[in-house]
Amino acid sequence: MDDWKTRTKLIHAGARRSQYGEMSEAIFLTQGFVYASAEQAEARFIETGPDEFIYGRYGNPTVRMFEERMAAIEGTEDAFATASGMAAVNAALTAMLKAGDHVVAARALFGSCLYVLETLGRFGVEVTLVDGTDLGQWRSAMREGTKAVFLESVSNPTLEVIDVKSVCEIAHAVGATVVVDNVFATPTFSKAVELGADVVVYSATKHIDGSGRCLGGVVCGSEAYIRKVLEPYLKHTGAAMSPFNAWVMLKGLETLDLRVRAQAANALAVAEALSGHAKLERVIYPGLKGHAQHDLAMAQMGAGGTVVTIEVKGGQAAAFRFLNALEIVKISNNLGDAKSIITHPATTTHQRLPAEQKVLLGITPGLVRLSLGIEDGGDLLADLTRALDAV
């Protein structure tokens, strides 16, 4: 399997078949497992083998298939699936931190990620936020004893691209563990582990499902980290992925590469077409040559991703008129879907942030985040331009 290409791994990695020889992965919809004897139960609670299970909160055959497939795709030794993307982020950080530890994180993060960091701060973990695109700030923030570094490889929603390789080198110099939220980069366009990341987290709710059906998350890392640090935390706190959701994610992985590449092609076409539009202040897309980190994005991902952020002239009122005039593109706060989705971050995903923090992050009243789907590109562009005419 090690020499398989990504598309092959997306379909076949981690597959298990029962005695019935089913083609599609089976859903083991059970919360518990039966033991042949009391002695077997005792032995399994001491140490479980790769195909031995105890309880749905600890593991499940369908969930394990998803975990092994994600580890194969990311190039890590192991993975652990969670109930949601935020459960993955929270567990990846909280499981290894304690009061007195120091964390350095990029300041441009999804609102819930910022909340997790704030919560860690309330529990005695010192958190330093930096401009993720400024390597000098990363260097200045590190110190002996810095325990962890956290960043989004492409930030939500302003699409800053962080030099993952350089940040990892800076962090590893002081012994810090680097956790990368790789959602916007996707498993197709970014292999964060190859760039030096120790732990990679995904909201599987996004591109991995890709059809708006289920919540899910996954943490990928070394066997030592997953089994000795993360697994005990998740076993006892209960953020387990359901077997049905794991099955949905397995089906989503089969078409992930095809979907994401089609979405990125639509994103690039829309970004190029809307650049310079009279109703827009700016178009942000790493695939555009005018993007501040365009060269880095191309070197690190080879594409600009599936999300375009645009700022409508006239602030919130104009942005709302634009959103309300759309027909094909749907208003929702998800992303990475086969359907094109748009949201207004200042009043949805990042609404809880103080006004001054929104200004610092560039989340203006006119800013909207557009996640491109796999619809016909011409239809999408016509919908977007018609809606801008209504502003």
The 8 nearest C-alpha neighbors of each residue, nearest first, counted from 0:
[[1, 3, 2, 12, 8, 71, 4, 7],
 [0, 2, 3, 71, 4, 8, 74, 12],
 [1, 3, 0, 4, 5, 8, 7, 71],
 [4, 2, 0, 1, 7, 8, 5, 6],
 [3, 5, 7, 6, 8, 2, 1, 0],
 [4, 6, 8, 7, 9, 72, 3, 187],
 [7, 5, 9, 8, 4, 10, 256, 253],
 [6, 8, 10, 9, 5, 4, 3, 11],
 [7, 9, 12, 5, 11, 10, 6, 3],
 [10, 8, 6, 253, 7, 252, 11, 5],
 [9, 11, 253, 8, 7, 12, 6, 252],
 [10, 12, 8, 14, 9, 7, 13, 68],
 [13, 11, 8, 68, 14, 10, 9, 71],
 [12, 14, 64, 67, 68, 11, 15, 65],
 [13, 15, 12, 11, 64, 16, 24, 68],
 [16, 14, 13, 17, 64, 24, 60, 25],
 [17, 15, 20, 21, 18, 14, 24, 19],
 [16, 18, 19, 20, 15, 21, 25, 24],
 [17, 19, 20, 16, 21, 15, 25, 22],
 [20, 18, 17, 21, 16, 22, 25, 15],
 [19, 21, 16, 18, 17, 22, 23, 15],
 [20, 22, 19, 23, 16, 24, 17, 25],
 [23, 21, 24, 20, 16, 25, 19, 14],
 [24, 22, 21, 25, 16, 250, 20, 14],
 [25, 23, 22, 26, 21, 14, 16, 15],
 [24, 26, 27, 23, 61, 21, 16, 246],
 [27, 25, 28, 61, 242, 243, 246, 24],
 [26, 28, 29, 61, 25, 242, 60, 59],
 [29, 27, 26, 242, 243, 30, 241, 61],
 [30, 28, 31, 27, 55, 32, 242, 59],
 [29, 31, 55, 54, 28, 32, 56, 59],
 [30, 32, 54, 29, 55, 53, 33, 52],
 [31, 33, 53, 54, 34, 52, 30, 29],
 [34, 32, 35, 31, 53, 40, 36, 52],
 [35, 33, 36, 40, 39, 32, 37, 38],
 [34, 36, 39, 33, 37, 40, 38, 32],
 [37, 35, 39, 38, 34, 40, 41, 33],
 [36, 38, 40, 39, 41, 34, 35, 42],
 [37, 39, 41, 36, 40, 42, 35, 43],
 [40, 38, 42, 36, 41, 37, 43, 34],
 [39, 41, 37, 43, 38, 42, 34, 44],
 [40, 42, 38, 44, 39, 43, 37, 45],
 [43, 41, 39, 45, 44, 40, 38, 46],
 [42, 44, 47, 46, 40, 45, 41, 39],
 [45, 43, 41, 42, 46, 40, 47, 53],
 [44, 46, 42, 43, 41, 47, 40, 39],
 [45, 47, 43, 44, 42, 48, 41, 51],
 [48, 46, 43, 51, 44, 49, 52, 45],
 [47, 49, 51, 50, 46, 43, 52, 42],
 [48, 50, 51, 47, 52, 63, 60, 46],
 [51, 49, 48, 52, 60, 47, 63, 59],
 [50, 52, 48, 47, 49, 53, 43, 60],
 [53, 51, 58, 54, 59, 50, 32, 47],
 [54, 52, 32, 31, 57, 51, 55, 58],
 [53, 55, 31, 57, 56, 30, 52, 58],
 [56, 54, 30, 58, 57, 59, 31, 29],
 [55, 57, 239, 54, 58, 234, 237, 238],
 [58, 56, 234, 55, 54, 53, 59, 239],
 [57, 59, 55, 56, 52, 54, 62, 63],
 [58, 60, 62, 61, 55, 63, 52, 242],
 [61, 59, 63, 62, 64, 27, 58, 50],
 [62, 60, 64, 63, 242, 59, 26, 27],
 [61, 63, 245, 65, 59, 64, 60, 242],
 [64, 62, 66, 60, 65, 61, 59, 67],
 [65, 63, 13, 61, 67, 62, 66, 14],
 [64, 66, 68, 62, 63, 67, 249, 245],
 [67, 65, 63, 78, 69, 68, 64, 79],
 [68, 66, 13, 70, 64, 69, 65, 63],
 [67, 69, 12, 13, 71, 65, 66, 70],
 [70, 68, 72, 66, 71, 67, 73, 65],
 [71, 69, 75, 67, 73, 77, 68, 72],
 [72, 70, 68, 74, 69, 73, 67, 75],
 [73, 71, 69, 70, 74, 68, 5, 8],
 [74, 72, 70, 71, 75, 69, 190, 186],
 [73, 75, 71, 72, 70, 76, 192, 190],
 [76, 74, 70, 220, 77, 73, 221, 219],
 [75, 77, 221, 222, 220, 70, 74, 78],
 [76, 78, 222, 70, 75, 220, 221, 219],
 [79, 77, 219, 66, 218, 70, 220, 225],
 [78, 80, 218, 217, 66, 219, 81, 225],
 [81, 79, 217, 216, 240, 66, 218, 78],
 [82, 80, 240, 216, 239, 238, 83, 217],
 [81, 83, 240, 215, 239, 238, 216, 86],
 [84, 82, 215, 216, 86, 214, 85, 81],
 [202, 83, 85, 216, 87, 86, 215, 201],
 [84, 86, 88, 87, 83, 89, 202, 216],
 [85, 87, 83, 89, 84, 88, 90, 81],
 [86, 88, 84, 85, 90, 216, 89, 217],
 [89, 87, 85, 91, 86, 90, 84, 200],
 [88, 90, 86, 87, 92, 91, 93, 85],
 [89, 91, 93, 87, 92, 94, 88, 86],
 [90, 92, 88, 89, 87, 94, 93, 229],
 [93, 91, 90, 89, 94, 95, 96, 88],
 [92, 94, 90, 96, 95, 89, 91, 119],
 [93, 95, 90, 229, 92, 232, 96, 91],
 [94, 96, 93, 92, 228, 97, 91, 229],
 [97, 95, 93, 94, 100, 92, 98, 124],
 [96, 98, 100, 99, 124, 95, 123, 93],
 [99, 97, 123, 124, 100, 122, 96, 125],
 [98, 100, 124, 123, 97, 125, 101, 96],
 [99, 101, 124, 98, 97, 146, 125, 96],
 [100, 102, 125, 145, 146, 126, 124, 99],
 [103, 101, 126, 147, 148, 146, 145, 125],
 [102, 104, 127, 148, 126, 128, 149, 147],
 [105, 103, 149, 128, 148, 150, 106, 127],
 [104, 106, 131, 129, 150, 128, 107, 130],
 [105, 107, 128, 129, 130, 108, 104, 131],
 [108, 106, 105, 154, 360, 155, 109, 131],
 [109, 107, 155, 106, 154, 112, 110, 113],
 [108, 110, 112, 155, 111, 113, 349, 107],
 [109, 111, 349, 113, 112, 348, 108, 114],
 [110, 112, 114, 113, 109, 115, 85, 108],
 [113, 111, 115, 109, 114, 110, 108, 116],
 [112, 114, 116, 110, 111, 115, 117, 108],
 [113, 115, 111, 117, 112, 116, 118, 110],
 [116, 114, 118, 112, 113, 117, 119, 89],
 [115, 117, 119, 113, 118, 114, 120, 112],
 [118, 116, 120, 114, 119, 115, 113, 121],
 [119, 117, 121, 115, 120, 116, 114, 122],
 [118, 120, 122, 116, 124, 121, 117, 115],
 [119, 121, 124, 117, 118, 123, 122, 125],
 [120, 122, 118, 119, 123, 117, 124, 116],
 [123, 121, 119, 120, 124, 98, 118, 97],
 [122, 124, 98, 120, 121, 99, 125, 119],
 [125, 123, 120, 98, 100, 99, 119, 122],
 [124, 126, 101, 120, 100, 102, 123, 99],
 [127, 125, 102, 103, 101, 120, 124, 128],
 [126, 128, 103, 102, 104, 129, 125, 140],
 [129, 127, 106, 104, 105, 103, 126, 130],
 [130, 128, 105, 106, 131, 136, 104, 137],
 [131, 129, 133, 132, 105, 106, 136, 128],
 [130, 132, 105, 133, 129, 161, 106, 107],
 [131, 133, 161, 130, 134, 160, 159, 162],
 [134, 132, 135, 136, 131, 130, 137, 129],
 [135, 133, 137, 136, 132, 138, 166, 131],
 [134, 136, 138, 133, 137, 139, 140, 132],
 [135, 137, 139, 134, 138, 133, 129, 140],
 [136, 138, 134, 140, 135, 139, 141, 129],
 [139, 137, 135, 136, 141, 140, 134, 169],
 [138, 140, 136, 137, 141, 135, 142, 134],
 [139, 141, 137, 138, 136, 142, 103, 127],
 [142, 140, 138, 139, 145, 137, 170, 143],
 [141, 143, 145, 144, 173, 140, 139, 138],
 [144, 142, 173, 145, 141, 174, 146, 175],
 [143, 145, 146, 142, 173, 101, 174, 100],
 [146, 144, 101, 142, 175, 143, 147, 102],
 [147, 145, 175, 101, 144, 102, 100, 176],
 [146, 148, 176, 175, 102, 177, 145, 103],
 [147, 149, 177, 103, 104, 102, 178, 176],
 [150, 148, 104, 178, 179, 177, 103, 147],
 [151, 149, 105, 179, 104, 152, 180, 178],
 [150, 152, 180, 153, 154, 179, 181, 108],
 [151, 153, 161, 181, 160, 150, 180, 154],
 [154, 152, 160, 151, 158, 159, 183, 184],
 [155, 153, 158, 159, 151, 107, 156, 108],
 [156, 154, 109, 157, 108, 158, 153, 107],
 [155, 157, 158, 154, 368, 308, 344, 109],
 [156, 158, 155, 159, 154, 308, 361, 283],
 [159, 157, 154, 153, 156, 155, 160, 284],
 [158, 160, 154, 153, 157, 161, 132, 292],
 [161, 159, 153, 152, 292, 158, 296, 154],
 [160, 162, 152, 132, 163, 131, 153, 159],
 [161, 163, 165, 164, 166, 160, 295, 132],
 [162, 164, 166, 165, 161, 167, 194, 152],
 [165, 163, 194, 167, 166, 162, 195, 168],
 [164, 166, 168, 167, 163, 162, 169, 134],
 [165, 167, 169, 163, 168, 164, 170, 162],
 [168, 166, 170, 164, 165, 169, 195, 171],
 [167, 169, 165, 171, 166, 170, 172, 164],
 [168, 170, 166, 172, 167, 171, 165, 138],
 [171, 169, 167, 175, 172, 168, 173, 166],
 [170, 172, 174, 168, 173, 175, 169, 167],
 [171, 173, 170, 169, 174, 168, 175, 167],
 [174, 172, 171, 143, 170, 175, 142, 145],
 [175, 173, 171, 172, 170, 176, 146, 145],
 [176, 174, 146, 147, 170, 171, 145, 173],
 [175, 177, 147, 197, 148, 146, 178, 174],
 [178, 176, 148, 197, 196, 147, 149, 198],
 [177, 179, 198, 149, 199, 148, 197, 196],
 [180, 178, 199, 150, 151, 181, 149, 200],
 [179, 181, 151, 200, 182, 199, 201, 150],
 [180, 182, 184, 152, 179, 183, 201, 185],
 [183, 181, 185, 201, 184, 180, 202, 205],
 [184, 182, 185, 153, 181, 304, 152, 305],
 [183, 185, 181, 182, 189, 188, 304, 153],
 [186, 184, 182, 187, 183, 188, 181, 189],
 [185, 187, 189, 188, 190, 184, 73, 72],
 [188, 186, 185, 256, 189, 259, 184, 255],
 [189, 187, 300, 185, 184, 186, 301, 302],
 [190, 188, 300, 184, 186, 191, 187, 185],
 [189, 191, 192, 193, 73, 186, 194, 188],
 [190, 192, 194, 193, 196, 189, 195, 199],
 [191, 193, 196, 195, 194, 190, 197, 74],
 [194, 192, 191, 195, 190, 196, 74, 164],
 [195, 193, 164, 191, 192, 196, 163, 190],
 [194, 196, 192, 193, 167, 164, 197, 191],
 [195, 197, 192, 177, 191, 198, 194, 167],
 [198, 196, 177, 220, 176, 178, 192, 195],
 [197, 199, 178, 220, 219, 196, 177, 179],
 [200, 198, 179, 219, 178, 218, 180, 181],
 [201, 199, 218, 180, 217, 181, 179, 219],
 [202, 200, 182, 217, 216, 203, 84, 181],
 [84, 201, 203, 216, 204, 205, 215, 182],
 [204, 202, 216, 215, 207, 205, 201, 208],
 [203, 205, 214, 202, 215, 208, 213, 207],
 [204, 206, 335, 203, 334, 209, 207, 202],
 [207, 205, 335, 209, 208, 336, 203, 204],
 [208, 206, 203, 209, 251, 252, 205, 248],
 [209, 207, 251, 248, 204, 206, 210, 205],
 [208, 210, 336, 206, 207, 337, 205, 335],
 [211, 209, 336, 212, 337, 208, 338, 251],
 [210, 212, 209, 336, 213, 208, 204, 205],
 [211, 213, 210, 208, 214, 204, 247, 209],
 [214, 212, 244, 204, 211, 215, 208, 247],
 [215, 213, 204, 83, 82, 203, 244, 216],
 [216, 214, 83, 82, 203, 204, 84, 81],
 [215, 217, 84, 83, 202, 203, 81, 87],
 [216, 218, 80, 201, 81, 79, 87, 200],
 [217, 219, 200, 79, 78, 87, 199, 80],
 [220, 218, 78, 199, 198, 77, 70, 75],
 [221, 219, 198, 75, 77, 197, 78, 225],
 [220, 222, 76, 224, 223, 77, 75, 225],
 [221, 223, 225, 77, 76, 224, 226, 220],
 [222, 224, 221, 227, 226, 225, 228, 220],
 [223, 225, 228, 221, 222, 227, 226, 229],
 [226, 224, 229, 222, 223, 230, 228, 227],
 [225, 227, 230, 223, 224, 222, 228, 229],
 [226, 228, 223, 224, 225, 229, 230, 231],
 [229, 227, 224, 225, 226, 230, 94, 95],
 [228, 230, 225, 232, 94, 231, 226, 224],
 [229, 231, 226, 233, 232, 225, 234, 228],
 [232, 230, 234, 233, 229, 235, 228, 227],
 [233, 231, 229, 230, 235, 234, 94, 236],
 [234, 232, 236, 230, 235, 231, 237, 238],
 [235, 233, 231, 57, 232, 237, 236, 230],
 [234, 236, 233, 232, 237, 231, 56, 230],
 [237, 235, 233, 234, 232, 238, 231, 239],
 [236, 238, 239, 235, 233, 234, 56, 57],
 [239, 237, 82, 81, 233, 236, 86, 240],
 [240, 238, 81, 82, 56, 237, 241, 80],
 [241, 239, 82, 81, 80, 215, 242, 245],
 [240, 242, 244, 243, 245, 239, 82, 62],
 [243, 241, 245, 244, 61, 62, 28, 26],
 [244, 242, 246, 245, 241, 26, 247, 28],
 [245, 243, 247, 241, 246, 242, 213, 248],
 [244, 246, 242, 248, 62, 243, 247, 65],
 [245, 247, 249, 243, 244, 248, 242, 26],
 [246, 248, 244, 250, 245, 249, 251, 243],
 [249, 247, 251, 245, 208, 250, 246, 207],
 [250, 248, 246, 252, 251, 247, 65, 245],
 [249, 251, 247, 248, 253, 252, 246, 254],
 [252, 250, 208, 248, 249, 253, 207, 254],
 [251, 253, 255, 249, 9, 254, 250, 207],
 [252, 254, 10, 9, 251, 250, 255, 249],
 [253, 255, 252, 257, 256, 251, 258, 250],
 [256, 254, 252, 258, 257, 253, 259, 251],
 [255, 257, 259, 258, 254, 187, 260, 6],
 [256, 258, 254, 260, 255, 259, 261, 253],
 [259, 257, 261, 255, 260, 256, 262, 254],
 [260, 258, 262, 256, 261, 257, 255, 263],
 [259, 261, 263, 262, 257, 258, 256, 264],
 [260, 262, 264, 258, 259, 263, 373, 257],
 [263, 261, 259, 265, 372, 305, 373, 260],
 [264, 262, 305, 266, 260, 304, 265, 261],
 [263, 265, 261, 267, 266, 262, 260, 268],
 [266, 264, 262, 268, 263, 267, 376, 269],
 [267, 265, 263, 269, 264, 268, 305, 371],
 [266, 268, 270, 264, 269, 265, 271, 263],
 [267, 269, 265, 271, 266, 270, 272, 264],
 [270, 268, 272, 266, 271, 267, 273, 265],
 [271, 269, 267, 273, 272, 268, 274, 266],
 [270, 272, 268, 274, 269, 273, 267, 287],
 [271, 273, 269, 270, 274, 268, 380, 276],
 [274, 272, 276, 270, 271, 269, 275, 282],
 [275, 273, 271, 276, 272, 282, 270, 281],
 [274, 276, 273, 277, 279, 281, 282, 280],
 [275, 277, 273, 279, 278, 274, 280, 272],
 [276, 278, 279, 275, 280, 312, 274, 273],
 [279, 277, 276, 312, 311, 387, 280, 390],
 [278, 280, 311, 312, 276, 281, 277, 310],
 [281, 279, 310, 312, 311, 278, 282, 309],
 [280, 282, 310, 279, 309, 283, 274, 275],
 [281, 283, 309, 274, 308, 284, 270, 310],
 [284, 282, 308, 309, 307, 281, 290, 285],
 [283, 285, 307, 286, 287, 303, 290, 282],
 [286, 284, 303, 293, 287, 290, 296, 292],
 [285, 287, 303, 284, 302, 293, 267, 288],
 [288, 286, 289, 285, 290, 284, 293, 271],
 [289, 287, 290, 293, 286, 285, 294, 291],
 [288, 290, 287, 291, 293, 285, 292, 286],
 [289, 291, 293, 285, 292, 288, 287, 284],
 [292, 290, 293, 289, 285, 159, 288, 294],
 [293, 291, 295, 290, 294, 160, 296, 285],
 [294, 292, 290, 296, 285, 295, 288, 291],
 [295, 293, 297, 296, 292, 298, 288, 291],
 [294, 296, 298, 292, 297, 293, 299, 162],
 [297, 295, 293, 299, 294, 300, 298, 292],
 [296, 298, 301, 294, 300, 295, 299, 302],
 [299, 297, 295, 296, 301, 300, 294, 302],
 [298, 300, 296, 297, 295, 301, 189, 162],
 [301, 299, 188, 189, 302, 297, 296, 298],
 [300, 302, 297, 298, 299, 188, 296, 303],
 [303, 301, 300, 297, 304, 286, 296, 188],
 [302, 304, 286, 285, 284, 296, 263, 305],
 [305, 303, 263, 302, 306, 184, 183, 266],
 [304, 306, 263, 262, 266, 371, 370, 307],
 [305, 307, 370, 369, 304, 371, 266, 308],
 [308, 306, 369, 284, 283, 368, 266, 370],
 [309, 307, 368, 283, 367, 369, 282, 157],
 [308, 310, 282, 367, 366, 281, 283, 311],
 [311, 309, 366, 365, 280, 281, 279, 367],
 [310, 312, 279, 365, 318, 280, 278, 366],
 [313, 311, 279, 280, 278, 314, 365, 310],
 [312, 314, 317, 311, 365, 316, 315, 318],
 [315, 313, 365, 364, 317, 316, 312, 318],
 [314, 316, 364, 365, 318, 317, 319, 313],
 [315, 317, 319, 318, 314, 320, 313, 365],
 [316, 318, 313, 320, 319, 315, 314, 390],
 [319, 317, 315, 321, 365, 320, 316, 311],
 [318, 320, 322, 316, 321, 317, 323, 315],
 [321, 319, 317, 323, 318, 322, 390, 324],
 [320, 322, 318, 386, 319, 324, 323, 390],
 [323, 321, 319, 324, 320, 325, 318, 330],
 [322, 324, 320, 321, 325, 319, 386, 330],
 [323, 325, 386, 321, 322, 320, 326, 389],
 [326, 324, 386, 322, 323, 328, 382, 327],
 [325, 327, 328, 382, 324, 329, 323, 386],
 [328, 326, 325, 329, 382, 379, 339, 378],
 [329, 327, 339, 340, 326, 325, 341, 330],
 [328, 330, 340, 341, 331, 327, 339, 326],
 [331, 329, 341, 342, 340, 328, 322, 332],
 [332, 330, 333, 342, 340, 341, 329, 334],
 [331, 333, 342, 334, 348, 341, 330, 347],
 [334, 332, 331, 205, 340, 335, 336, 211],
 [335, 333, 370, 336, 205, 340, 332, 206],
 [334, 336, 206, 205, 209, 370, 337, 305],
 [335, 337, 209, 338, 210, 334, 372, 206],
 [338, 336, 372, 373, 210, 209, 339, 335],
 [339, 337, 372, 336, 340, 373, 374, 371],
 [338, 340, 372, 371, 328, 370, 329, 337],
 [341, 339, 329, 370, 328, 330, 331, 369],
 [340, 342, 369, 330, 368, 331, 329, 370],
 [343, 341, 368, 332, 367, 330, 331, 344],
 [342, 344, 367, 345, 346, 347, 368, 366],
 [345, 343, 347, 348, 349, 346, 342, 367],
 [346, 344, 350, 349, 343, 347, 362, 364],
 [345, 347, 350, 344, 343, 349, 348, 351],
 [346, 348, 344, 350, 349, 345, 343, 332],
 [349, 347, 344, 350, 110, 332, 346, 345],
 [350, 348, 110, 344, 345, 351, 347, 352],
 [349, 351, 346, 345, 347, 352, 348, 344],
 [352, 350, 349, 353, 110, 348, 346, 347],
 [351, 353, 350, 349, 356, 357, 354, 110],
 [354, 352, 356, 355, 357, 351, 350, 358],
 [353, 355, 357, 356, 358, 352, 359, 351],
 [356, 354, 358, 357, 353, 359, 352, 360],
 [357, 355, 359, 358, 353, 354, 360, 352],
 [358, 356, 362, 354, 360, 359, 355, 361],
 [357, 359, 361, 355, 356, 360, 362, 354],
 [360, 358, 356, 357, 361, 355, 362, 354],
 [361, 359, 357, 358, 362, 107, 356, 157],
 [360, 362, 358, 359, 363, 357, 157, 366],
 [363, 361, 357, 360, 358, 366, 345, 364],
 [362, 364, 366, 365, 361, 358, 357, 345],
 [365, 363, 315, 314, 366, 345, 362, 318],
 [364, 366, 314, 311, 315, 310, 318, 363],
 [365, 367, 310, 363, 364, 309, 362, 311],
 [368, 366, 343, 309, 342, 308, 310, 344],
 [369, 367, 308, 342, 341, 307, 156, 343],
 [368, 370, 341, 307, 306, 308, 340, 371],
 [371, 369, 306, 340, 334, 339, 305, 341],
 [372, 370, 339, 262, 305, 266, 306, 369],
 [371, 373, 339, 337, 338, 262, 374, 336],
 [372, 374, 337, 262, 261, 338, 375, 258],
 [375, 373, 372, 376, 379, 338, 378, 339],
 [374, 376, 378, 377, 379, 373, 265, 372],
 [375, 377, 379, 378, 265, 374, 380, 268],
 [378, 376, 380, 379, 375, 381, 382, 374],
 [379, 377, 381, 375, 376, 380, 382, 374],
 [380, 378, 376, 382, 377, 381, 383, 375],
 [379, 381, 383, 377, 382, 378, 384, 269],
 [380, 382, 378, 384, 379, 383, 385, 377],
 [383, 381, 379, 385, 380, 384, 325, 386],
 [382, 384, 380, 386, 385, 381, 379, 387],
 [385, 383, 387, 381, 386, 382, 380, 388],
 [384, 386, 388, 382, 387, 383, 381, 389],
 [387, 385, 324, 389, 383, 321, 388, 384],
 [388, 386, 384, 389, 390, 385, 321, 383],
 [387, 389, 385, 386, 390, 384, 278, 321],
 [388, 390, 386, 387, 321, 385, 324, 320],
 [389, 387, 388, 321, 317, 320, 386, 278]]
